[in-house]
């Protein structure tokens, strides 16, 4: 298995310090703030470890403070309810005694019922496109020297963007993106690994969809961008070591905030998860 994939699996497996408290280490990716997807994935992992024979079907969270990548994170899980079919957990993530994320997650037993889903958009398969890492490498001369290690290092999740273009000089376009995603190495047969890794991945490149109509790069020095909240609904089983299509659109941006929605399909065309997020996109060019 790839070392970066092993590291991510390890990152999302937390140390249980008491019945309802878990400790996670932080990963410094070189961003000014701790990557939000890491905290979402770890919080889901903490909650999952307090539930038996039920899978997560939704989570809703708020990012309260920027995290510090040099400090561990404490996750306290409140067992809100265990009903006949559903279990609800509230998770508080803290550093130095201050909350950085608040999440509510719901878990459901396996049941049969009605089935329908939106069709997957008709786009070429992942083999047609270069990896996002390859695009960064092609345009490395446009990166500040201090950011090259961040953008050019190997990542546990390979992303292949259908709207293939220079990521540092984006064209004005519609607020819709399509991205094939997959772990770069096989993953264990553990649903928690796949679910928490997908939660980690869904925050990556999501909010930048709201910038597409404006032709602004996420690396623009005048842009302050940050996730404010995040939600995921898990609809069907999936494997993250097989290609998934992440489709995102942004129906609105206003008041220095952008709103984005996402759908995740497997290669068979089934809708396996949905996402939503609002984030700060404050642009001050003067």
Secondary structure as UniProt FT lines:
FT   HELIX           3..12
FT   STRAND          15..18
FT   TURN            19..20
FT   STRAND          21..24
FT   HELIX           36..48
FT   TURN            49..50
FT   STRAND          55..63
FT   TURN            69..70
FT   STRAND          73..82
FT   STRAND          86..95
FT   TURN            96..97
FT   STRAND          98..108
FT   HELIX           126..128
FT   HELIX           132..138
FT   HELIX           140..142
FT   HELIX           145..152
FT   STRAND          157..161
FT   TURN            167..168
FT   STRAND          176..183
FT   HELIX           191..202
FT   TURN            203..205
FT   HELIX           207..214
FT   TURN            218..219
FT   TURN            221..222
FT   STRAND          223..234
FT   TURN            240..241
FT   STRAND          244..254
FT   TURN            255..256
FT   STRAND          257..266
FT   TURN            267..268
FT   STRAND          271..283
//
